[in-house]
Amino acid sequence: MPEIWRRLDEVGLQTTEACGDCPRVVLGSPLAGESLDEVLDGTPAVDEIVKRYIGKPEYSNLPRKFKTAISGLQDVVHEVNDVAFI
C-alpha cells in the first residue's frame, strides 16, 4: 500500500477522507481557469476549503458525509452535493 499511496501522491491524488462521515474532497471544474465561458475560477476557493477542512480531526466523524462543489461553469453536477457554489 505505501507504494500505491506514493504513486498517487506523485500525480496529485490523495485518499484523505475519500469515504466515511467527514467532509469529502471538494469538487471543482476540470476546466477551471481555462474555459472562456467561466464566470469565475473557483480553484482558489477549492484550495482554501481543502486547506482549512480536509484532514482536520475536528471536522471528521460527522453525522454523515459532507460533499462540496465549486465552479464558475455549469459543468459540476451540483445536485449530488450538500453545498454547491456554481
N, C-alpha and C positions, 0 to 999 in steps of 0.2 A: 504494500500500500504506500509506503513512503515514496517509492519511485513514481507511482501514479500521481500522487499529490505534487511532487516536484515538477513533473511534466506539465500538469495543469497550470501550476503557478507560472511556469516559463512563458505560457501563452496568455497570461492574464485571466485565467479562470480560477474560481475558488468554490469550495463546498461549504464555507461558513454559513450556518443557518439556512441551508438549502431545503431543509424539511423540519417538521416539528412545530410547536406552538411558540412562534417567535416572529419578529419582523423578517420577511423573506428578502431576497435580493431585489433591489429596486430596478424596475424595467424602464428602459429608455428606448428611443428610436434608433434603429441601426443606421438611419440616415441623418442623425443629429449633426449639425454643423456642416452638412454637405448639400442638403436639398434647397433649391431655390424657393420652394413653396413653404419652407419652415418659417413660422411666425417668430419663434424664439428658440435658441439652442438650449435644451434642458440639461445638457451634460453637467454644467457646474452645480446645478441643484441636486442632481442624482449623486454626484461625487460627495457633496456636503452631507446629504442624508446618510449615505453609506458610512462616511467617517464618524458621524455622531451616533448612529443607532445600531448598525450591523456588528455583531460580535460583542456587544456590551451586555454583561450579565444582568444589569438592572432592567433591560428590555426583553430578556428571554423569559421563558416559562409563562407566556401569556395565556389567557383562557383559550385562545385559538390563534392560528397563524394570522399574519397581517401582511397583505400584499399591496405594494405601491407602484404606480407608474407615472412617469413624467415625460411629456413630449410636446414639441411645438408643431407636430404634424398629426394627422388623423390616422396614423399607422399603428398605434398601440391599441390593443383590444382592452379598452377601459372597463368593459362590463365585468370582467373576471377579477378585477382588483378591488380591494376595500376602499382605497383612495386613489384617484387618478386626476392628474392635472394635465389637461390637453389644451 
